Amino acid sequence: MKHVFFDTNVVIDFLADRKPFSIDAAILFDLAVNEKLKIYISAVSYNNIYYVLRHSLSHPVTLRLLNELADMTEIVDVTNDVIRQSLKTDFKDYEDAIQYYCALSVSDIKFIVTRNTKDFKKSILPVLMPTEALKVLEE
């Protein structure tokens, strides 16, 4: 089983059914549900996901989706070390720095899945688009 870290945008694509991006995201989540993939998500993603979903869904429905998400994934804590490392980097987007250092904090994670690969140019972990991740997982 591969262990992968999902950037917030991939999760929102899936939960908000943002086509055409939701198709690959749904396949990846299906692999996780069938225990062929372990997905990790940063704890900081939850407030961002809530914020985006809440624009089109009710509070109870949004919380239900977030609970289902928590059941399908592993939540990576945003620790003191993650914050301090994120503050010292030259990531253009601070939230991406937090995502990156959360991913690095779990030694089992093999790559990061995001639609914004350019935001992770300096990553020592491979950074893949969802379509690329599916190809790697098929091998």
C-alpha positions, 0 to 999 in steps of 0.5 A, spaced: 500 500 500 502 506 498 502 512 502 501 519 499 499 526 501 494 530 498 494 537 497 487 541 499 485 542 492 485 535 490 480 534 496 476 540 495 475 537 487 473 530 490 468 533 495 465 539 491 465 535 485 469 540 481 469 537 474 473 535 470 478 534 476 473 530 481 474 524 476 481 523 478 480 525 485 474 520 486 478 514 483 484 516 488 479 516 494 476 509 491 483 506 492 483 509 499 476 506 501 479 499 498 485 499 502 490 500 496 492 507 498 493 511 504 491 518 504 494 523 508 491 530 509 494 536 513 489 538 519 490 545 516 486 543 510 480 541 514 478 549 515 480 551 508 475 545 506 470 547 510 470 554 508 470 552 501 464 547 501 460 551 506 459 556 500 454 551 497 452 546 502 449 547 509 453 546 516 450 539 517 452 537 510 459 540 510 460 537 517 458 530 515 462 530 509 468 532 513 467 526 518 467 522 512 473 524 509 476 523 516 474 516 516 477 515 509 484 519 511 489 520 516 490 527 519 497 529 519 498 534 525 500 541 524 506 541 529 510 546 532 516 544 528 512 544 522 510 551 523 517 553 524 520 550 518 514 553 514 516 560 517 523 559 514 522 557 507 522 561 501 515 558 499 511 563 495 504 560 499 505 559 506 499 554 506 503 550 501 509 550 506 505 548 511 502 542 507 509 540 505 512 540 512 506 536 514 508 531 508 515 531 510 513 529 517 510 522 516 516 518 513 511 513 510 509 518 505 512 517 498 509 523 494 505 529 494 498 529 490 496 536 488 494 540 482 499 546 483 505 542 482 509 549 481 507 551 488 512 545 490 518 546 486 523 545 491 520 539 494 524 533 496 518 528 495 516 527 488 510 532 487 504 529 482 498 531 479 492 526 480 493 523 473 500 522 474 499 519 481 494 514 478 499 512 473 504 511 478 499 507 482 497 502 477 505 500 476 
